[in-house]
Amino acid sequence: MTTNYFKNYPSKEGYFEDYGGSFIPPQLQAEMEKITDAYFSISKSHNFISELRSIRKHYQGRPTPTYFCNRLSTKYGGRIYLKREDLNHTGAHKLNHCMGEALLAKYLGKKKLIAETGAGQHGVALATAAAYFGLECEIHMGEVDIIKEHPNVVRMKILGAKVVPVSFGLRTLKEAVDSAFGAYMQDFENSIYCIGSVVGPHPFPMMVRDFQRVVGIEAKEQFMEMTGELPDNVVACVGGGSNAMGIFSAFLEDSECKLFGVEPAGRSLDLGEHAATMTLGTPGIIHGFKCYLLQDEKGEPSPVYSVASGLDYPGVGPEHSMLKDLQKVSYVTANDKETIDAFYELSRLEGIIPALESAHAVAYALKLAKENPRQSILINLSGRGDKDVDYVMDTYGLPE
């Protein structure tokens, strides 16, 4: 690690040490290079930065607060804090990069935004950005997730987006990415692919991280103001890893802060029953980039599962892959039962219903608090649970 971290990573070719890069057809590579050039020229300009800051303040409602969980801390130990990204407009951290990507599309003269979504939060955020800028929007979503996340599907349609059901494979997030990339390949001159996490070919892992850095910058300043010190532990859920990179980015060079990325252990750690990429994956290539990947003996992506639709992805961001190798972040797991228990604990002790993705981070943080009762824990509460309440009630019911 170096003090010029954000200038050194990724490299010019889009690598985070051994991970990242761009493994895509030459025709699409030429378009990626145009986007990269535009990002470095347009997004660093005074006009772009000023407009994005105005959007964040007056439209998104940033900064989002950091909140101390008094009752949760009393019950479990430690001092538990939440970075309240659930209070960001649209209910999750996703709008941070969607507004940035849509603003870049506007400067590039693009007419259409194309993306995938799992839990629907990225889809809602991108549909919101498209409405704000007057752009067309097409969201690809697996049929399984369409059923699980029905409220977000309705929100996307209300916002004017076209929702494309994906009916092949496991009909979840991986297939939604496949479908969206295919649509983008058909019309990349008029559209831009706004990937939903710190994944995909260069420059997307870098762009999404940079737009999400606002989370860590705010959280670090707020925590210092509230406590006079840095948190002992920072915890975030990891699927592709956008919310985690957003908050981890502010603490990478603070050795006193332990960083934990929480993956879904699902129903078990048997094949197809989880999406614990860092725990059981090996380096491989998916969707145009190299990362840790859950794969079979032929090198094909393995089937994955998570109670949280936004986490059921067999790969992970290349920057996370590098941070694992460098041992800068500890990648751990929470299973479905722990996640549902945490979902209800936060709801009933603090009056905050978390997204199932975020509930993975809460679940691990509660175990951490029991083990370290004198330490502080900062959780990135990446989204609210409105989208999940019907599914949780239908599947699990109320706790006894």
C-alpha positions as CSV (number, residue, x, y, z in Angstrom):
1,M,0.0,0.0,0.0
2,T,1.2,3.5,-0.7
3,T,0.1,7.1,0.0
4,N,-0.7,7.5,-3.7
5,Y,-3.0,4.5,-3.6
6,F,-5.8,6.0,-5.7
7,K,-3.4,7.2,-8.4
8,N,-1.6,3.8,-8.5
9,Y,-4.7,1.5,-8.4
10,P,-5.8,0.6,-10.9
11,S,-2.9,0.7,-13.4
12,K,-3.3,2.3,-16.8
13,E,-4.5,-1.0,-18.1
14,G,-7.1,-1.3,-15.3
15,Y,-5.3,-3.8,-13.1
16,F,-5.3,-4.1,-9.3
17,E,-2.1,-6.1,-9.1
18,D,-3.2,-9.4,-10.7
19,Y,-6.9,-8.6,-11.0
20,G,-9.1,-6.5,-13.3
21,G,-8.1,-5.7,-16.8
22,S,-10.5,-5.8,-19.8
23,F,-11.2,-9.1,-21.6
24,I,-13.7,-8.1,-24.2
25,P,-14.2,-8.1,-28.0
26,P,-12.0,-5.5,-29.9
27,Q,-15.1,-3.5,-31.0
28,L,-16.3,-3.1,-27.4
29,Q,-12.8,-2.4,-26.2
30,A,-12.6,0.6,-28.4
31,E,-15.8,1.9,-26.8
32,M,-14.4,1.2,-23.3
33,E,-11.3,3.3,-24.2
34,K,-13.5,6.2,-25.2
35,I,-15.3,5.9,-21.8
36,T,-12.0,5.8,-20.0
37,D,-10.7,8.9,-21.8
38,A,-14.0,10.7,-21.1
39,Y,-13.9,9.8,-17.5
40,F,-10.4,11.1,-16.9
41,S,-11.1,14.3,-18.8
42,I,-14.7,15.1,-18.1
43,S,-15.1,13.8,-14.5
44,K,-12.1,15.8,-13.3
45,S,-13.4,19.1,-14.7
46,H,-14.8,21.9,-12.5
47,N,-18.2,21.8,-14.2
48,F,-18.7,18.1,-13.7
49,I,-17.6,18.1,-10.1
50,S,-19.7,21.1,-9.3
51,E,-22.8,19.6,-10.9
52,L,-22.3,16.3,-9.1
53,R,-21.8,17.9,-5.8
54,S,-25.0,19.9,-6.3
55,I,-26.9,16.8,-7.2
56,R,-25.6,15.0,-4.1
57,K,-26.6,17.8,-1.8
58,H,-29.9,19.0,-3.2
59,Y,-31.3,15.9,-4.8
60,Q,-29.8,12.8,-3.1
61,G,-29.8,14.4,0.4
62,R,-26.1,13.9,1.1
63,P,-24.4,13.7,3.5
64,T,-26.2,10.7,5.0
65,P,-25.8,10.5,8.8
66,T,-23.8,8.2,11.0
67,Y,-25.9,6.9,13.8
68,F,-25.1,5.2,17.2
69,C,-27.2,2.1,17.9
70,N,-27.7,2.5,21.7
71,R,-30.1,-0.5,22.2
72,L,-28.2,-2.8,19.9
73,S,-24.9,-1.9,21.6
74,T,-26.4,-2.5,25.0
75,K,-27.6,-6.0,24.1
76,Y,-24.6,-7.2,22.1
77,G,-21.7,-5.2,23.5
78,G,-19.3,-2.9,21.8
79,R,-20.3,0.5,20.3
80,I,-22.2,-0.1,17.1
81,Y,-22.6,2.6,14.6
82,L,-24.4,2.7,11.2
83,K,-23.5,4.7,8.1
84,R,-27.1,5.4,7.0
85,E,-26.9,4.8,3.2
86,D,-30.5,3.6,3.5
87,L,-31.3,7.3,3.9
88,N,-29.7,8.2,0.5
89,H,-32.4,9.0,-2.1
90,T,-33.9,5.7,-3.5
91,G,-32.9,3.9,-0.3
92,A,-29.4,2.6,-1.0
93,H,-25.9,3.6,-1.9
94,K,-26.4,2.8,-5.6
95,L,-27.5,6.3,-6.5
96,N,-24.0,7.6,-5.7
97,H,-22.5,6.0,-8.8
98,C,-25.7,6.0,-10.9
99,M,-25.9,9.8,-10.9
100,G,-22.2,10.0,-11.7
101,E,-22.5,7.5,-14.6
102,A,-25.6,9.2,-16.0
103,L,-23.9,12.6,-15.7
104,L,-21.0,11.1,-17.7
105,A,-23.4,9.7,-20.3
106,K,-25.0,13.2,-20.6
107,Y,-21.6,14.7,-21.3
108,L,-20.8,11.9,-23.8
109,G,-24.1,12.6,-25.7
110,K,-25.5,9.2,-25.0
111,K,-29.3,8.7,-25.2
112,K,-29.8,5.5,-23.3
113,L,-28.7,3.8,-20.0
114,I,-28.5,0.0,-19.9
115,A,-27.8,-2.0,-16.8
116,E,-28.4,-5.2,-14.9
117,T,-29.9,-5.5,-11.4
118,G,-30.2,-8.2,-8.8
119,A,-32.0,-6.8,-5.7
120,G,-33.4,-4.0,-7.9
121,Q,-31.7,-1.2,-6.0
122,H,-29.3,-0.5,-8.8
123,G,-32.1,-0.7,-11.3
124,V,-34.2,1.8,-9.3
125,A,-31.2,4.1,-8.9
126,L,-30.4,4.1,-12.6
127,A,-34.1,4.6,-13.5
128,T,-34.1,7.5,-11.2
129,A,-30.9,9.0,-12.8
130,A,-32.4,8.4,-16.2
131,A,-35.6,10.3,-15.3
132,Y,-33.5,13.1,-13.8
133,F,-31.4,13.6,-17.0
134,G,-34.2,12.8,-19.5
135,L,-32.5,9.6,-20.8
136,E,-34.0,6.2,-21.8
137,C,-33.4,3.4,-19.4
138,E,-33.3,-0.4,-19.9
139,I,-32.9,-2.8,-16.9
140,H,-32.2,-6.5,-17.2
141,M,-33.3,-8.6,-14.3
142,G,-33.5,-12.3,-13.6
143,E,-37.0,-13.8,-13.4
144,V,-36.2,-15.2,-9.9
145,D,-35.2,-11.8,-8.7
146,I,-38.2,-10.2,-10.3
147,I,-40.4,-12.3,-8.1
148,K,-38.4,-11.8,-4.9
149,E,-38.0,-8.0,-5.4
150,H,-41.4,-7.1,-6.8
151,P,-41.6,-3.7,-5.1
152,N,-38.5,-2.5,-6.9
153,V,-39.7,-3.8,-10.2
154,V,-42.8,-1.7,-9.8
155,R,-40.7,1.3,-8.8
156,M,-38.5,1.0,-12.0
157,K,-41.6,0.9,-14.2
158,I,-43.1,3.9,-12.5
159,L,-39.9,5.8,-13.1
160,G,-40.1,5.0,-16.8
161,A,-37.6,2.2,-17.2
162,K,-38.1,-0.8,-19.4
163,V,-37.6,-4.0,-17.3
164,V,-36.3,-6.9,-19.4
165,P,-36.9,-10.3,-17.7
166,V,-34.0,-12.8,-18.1
167,S,-35.2,-16.3,-18.4
168,F,-32.0,-18.4,-19.1
169,G,-29.6,-20.1,-16.7
170,L,-30.4,-19.6,-13.0
171,R,-32.3,-16.5,-13.9
172,T,-30.5,-14.3,-11.3
173,L,-27.8,-11.7,-11.2
174,K,-25.1,-13.4,-13.3
175,E,-27.5,-14.0,-16.2
176,A,-28.8,-10.4,-15.9
177,V,-25.3,-9.1,-16.5
178,D,-24.9,-11.5,-19.5
179,S,-28.2,-10.2,-20.9
180,A,-27.4,-6.5,-20.3
181,F,-24.0,-6.8,-21.9
182,G,-25.6,-8.4,-25.0
183,A,-28.0,-5.6,-25.3
184,Y,-25.2,-3.0,-24.9
185,M,-23.2,-4.7,-27.7
186,Q,-26.1,-4.1,-30.1
187,D,-26.2,-0.3,-29.6
188,F,-23.0,0.9,-27.8
189,E,-22.9,4.0,-30.0
190,N,-26.1,5.5,-28.6
191,S,-26.1,3.9,-25.1
192,I,-23.8,3.4,-22.1
193,Y,-23.6,0.4,-19.9
194,C,-23.9,1.5,-16.3
195,I,-22.6,-1.5,-14.4
196,G,-24.0,-1.8,-10.9
197,S,-20.9,-2.6,-8.8
198,V,-17.1,-2.4,-8.8
199,V,-17.0,-5.2,-11.4
200,G,-16.7,-5.5,-15.2
201,P,-14.0,-4.5,-17.6
202,H,-11.9,-1.4,-17.0
203,P,-12.8,1.5,-16.3
204,F,-16.0,0.4,-14.4
205,P,-14.4,-1.0,-11.2
206,M,-12.4,2.3,-10.9
207,M,-15.3,4.6,-11.8
208,V,-17.8,3.0,-9.5
209,R,-15.3,3.0,-6.6
210,D,-14.5,6.7,-7.2
211,F,-18.2,7.7,-7.2
212,Q,-18.8,5.6,-4.0
213,R,-15.8,7.1,-2.1
214,V,-18.1,9.8,-0.9
215,V,-19.5,7.2,1.6
216,G,-16.1,6.6,3.3
217,I,-15.1,10.3,3.2
218,E,-18.3,11.3,5.0
219,A,-18.3,8.3,7.5
220,K,-14.7,8.9,8.6
221,E,-15.3,12.6,9.2
222,Q,-18.6,12.0,11.0
223,F,-17.2,9.2,13.2
224,M,-14.2,11.4,14.2
225,E,-16.6,14.2,15.1
226,M,-18.8,11.9,17.2
227,T,-16.1,10.0,19.0
228,G,-12.8,11.8,18.6
229,E,-11.2,8.6,17.2
230,L,-11.3,6.2,14.3
231,P,-13.5,3.1,14.5
232,D,-11.8,-0.1,15.6
233,N,-13.7,-2.1,13.0
234,V,-15.5,-1.3,9.7
235,V,-18.0,-3.8,8.3
236,A,-19.8,-4.0,5.0
237,C,-21.5,-6.7,2.9
238,V,-19.8,-7.9,-0.3
239,G,-21.4,-9.2,-3.4
240,G,-19.7,-7.3,-6.3
241,G,-18.5,-5.0,-3.6
242,S,-19.5,-1.4,-4.4
243,N,-20.8,-0.3,-0.9
244,A,-17.8,-2.0,0.7
245,M,-15.2,-0.3,-1.5
246,G,-17.1,3.0,-0.9
247,I,-16.5,2.8,2.9
248,F,-13.3,0.9,3.0
249,S,-11.6,3.4,0.7
250,A,-11.3,5.9,3.5
251,F,-9.7,3.5,5.9
252,L,-7.2,1.5,3.8
253,E,-4.2,3.3,5.2
254,D,-5.4,3.4,8.8
255,S,-3.7,0.3,10.4
256,E,-5.7,0.7,13.6
257,C,-9.0,0.0,11.7
258,K,-9.8,-3.6,10.9
259,L,-11.9,-4.0,7.8
260,F,-14.4,-6.8,7.3
261,G,-16.2,-7.7,4.1
262,V,-19.1,-10.0,4.7
263,E,-20.2,-12.5,2.1
264,P,-23.3,-14.7,1.9
265,A,-22.8,-18.3,3.3
266,G,-26.4,-18.9,2.2
267,R,-27.9,-22.2,3.2
268,S,-24.6,-24.0,3.5
269,L,-21.1,-23.9,1.9
270,D,-22.0,-26.7,-0.5
271,L,-21.9,-26.0,-4.2
272,G,-24.7,-23.8,-5.3
273,E,-25.9,-23.1,-1.8
274,H,-23.9,-19.9,-1.2
275,A,-22.1,-17.0,-2.9
276,A,-18.9,-16.9,-0.7
277,T,-16.5,-16.0,-3.5
278,M,-13.6,-14.9,-1.3
279,T,-13.9,-17.8,1.0
280,L,-14.1,-20.6,-1.6
281,G,-13.3,-19.0,-4.9
282,T,-10.1,-19.1,-7.1
283,P,-8.8,-16.5,-9.7
284,G,-10.7,-16.6,-12.9
285,I,-12.3,-14.4,-15.6
286,I,-16.0,-13.4,-15.7
287,H,-17.8,-10.6,-17.6
288,G,-14.6,-9.2,-19.0
289,F,-12.4,-9.0,-15.9
290,K,-10.2,-11.2,-13.7
291,C,-11.1,-11.7,-10.0
292,Y,-11.7,-14.4,-7.4
293,L,-14.5,-16.5,-8.8
294,L,-16.6,-19.5,-7.8
295,Q,-16.0,-21.9,-10.7
296,D,-16.3,-25.5,-11.7
297,E,-13.5,-27.8,-12.9
298,K,-13.9,-26.4,-16.4
299,G,-13.4,-22.9,-15.2
300,E,-17.0,-21.9,-15.8
301,P,-18.8,-19.8,-13.1
302,S,-20.5,-22.0,-10.5
303,P,-24.2,-21.7,-9.6
304,V,-24.6,-19.4,-6.6
305,Y,-27.4,-18.6,-4.1
306,S,-28.1,-16.0,-1.5
307,V,-31.2,-14.9,0.4
308,A,-30.1,-11.4,-0.7
309,S,-30.6,-11.0,-4.5
310,G,-27.9,-8.3,-4.7
311,L,-25.2,-10.7,-3.3
312,D,-25.8,-13.8,-5.5
313,Y,-22.9,-13.2,-7.9
314,P,-20.1,-15.8,-8.5
315,G,-17.4,-13.1,-8.9
316,V,-16.3,-10.1,-6.9
317,G,-14.6,-6.7,-7.6
318,P,-11.0,-6.9,-8.7
319,E,-9.9,-4.4,-6.1
320,H,-11.4,-6.6,-3.4
321,S,-9.5,-9.5,-4.8
322,M,-6.3,-7.6,-4.5
323,L,-7.1,-6.4,-0.9
324,K,-7.7,-10.0,0.1
325,D,-4.2,-11.0,-1.2
326,L,-2.7,-8.0,0.5
327,Q,-4.5,-9.0,3.7
328,K,-5.8,-5.4,4.0
329,V,-9.4,-6.7,4.4
330,S,-10.7,-9.8,6.1
331,Y,-13.4,-11.5,4.1
332,V,-15.9,-13.4,6.3
333,T,-19.4,-14.9,6.0
334,A,-22.9,-14.7,7.4
335,N,-25.5,-17.4,6.6
336,D,-29.2,-17.0,5.8
337,K,-30.3,-17.7,9.4
338,E,-27.9,-15.2,10.9
339,T,-28.9,-12.6,8.3
340,I,-32.7,-13.0,9.0
341,D,-32.1,-12.8,12.7
342,A,-30.1,-9.6,12.3
343,F,-32.8,-8.2,10.0
344,Y,-35.3,-8.5,12.8
345,E,-32.9,-7.4,15.6
346,L,-32.1,-4.1,13.9
347,S,-35.7,-3.6,13.0
348,R,-37.0,-4.2,16.6
349,L,-34.2,-2.7,18.6
350,E,-33.5,0.4,16.6
351,G,-36.6,0.9,14.3
352,I,-34.5,0.5,11.2
353,I,-35.5,-2.2,8.6
354,P,-32.3,-3.1,6.7
355,A,-32.0,-4.5,3.2
356,L,-31.1,-8.2,3.3
357,E,-27.8,-7.4,1.7
358,S,-27.0,-5.0,4.6
359,A,-28.3,-7.4,7.1
360,H,-25.3,-9.7,6.3
361,A,-23.0,-7.0,7.6
362,V,-25.2,-6.4,10.7
363,A,-25.1,-10.2,11.4
364,Y,-21.3,-10.4,11.4
365,A,-21.0,-7.1,13.4
366,L,-23.2,-8.6,16.2
367,K,-20.8,-11.5,16.5
368,L,-17.9,-9.1,16.5
369,A,-19.5,-7.0,19.2
370,K,-19.9,-10.0,21.5
371,E,-16.3,-11.0,21.0
372,N,-14.9,-7.4,21.4
373,P,-17.2,-5.7,23.9
374,R,-14.9,-2.7,24.3
375,Q,-14.4,-1.9,20.6
376,S,-16.3,0.3,18.2
377,I,-17.9,-1.1,15.0
378,L,-18.9,1.0,12.0
379,I,-21.4,-0.8,9.7
380,N,-22.2,0.5,6.2
381,L,-25.9,0.1,6.2
382,S,-26.0,0.0,2.4
383,G,-29.8,-0.1,1.9
384,R,-33.2,-0.2,3.4
385,G,-35.4,-3.2,3.5
386,D,-38.7,-2.0,2.0
387,K,-38.0,-4.2,-1.1
388,D,-37.5,-7.3,1.1
389,V,-40.4,-7.2,3.6
390,D,-42.9,-9.2,1.5
391,Y,-40.3,-11.9,0.7
392,V,-39.1,-12.2,4.3
393,M,-42.7,-12.4,5.6
394,D,-43.7,-14.9,3.0
395,T,-40.6,-17.1,3.4
396,Y,-39.8,-16.8,7.1
397,G,-42.7,-15.1,8.9
398,L,-42.4,-13.2,12.1
399,P,-39.9,-14.4,14.8
400,E,-41.3,-16.2,17.8
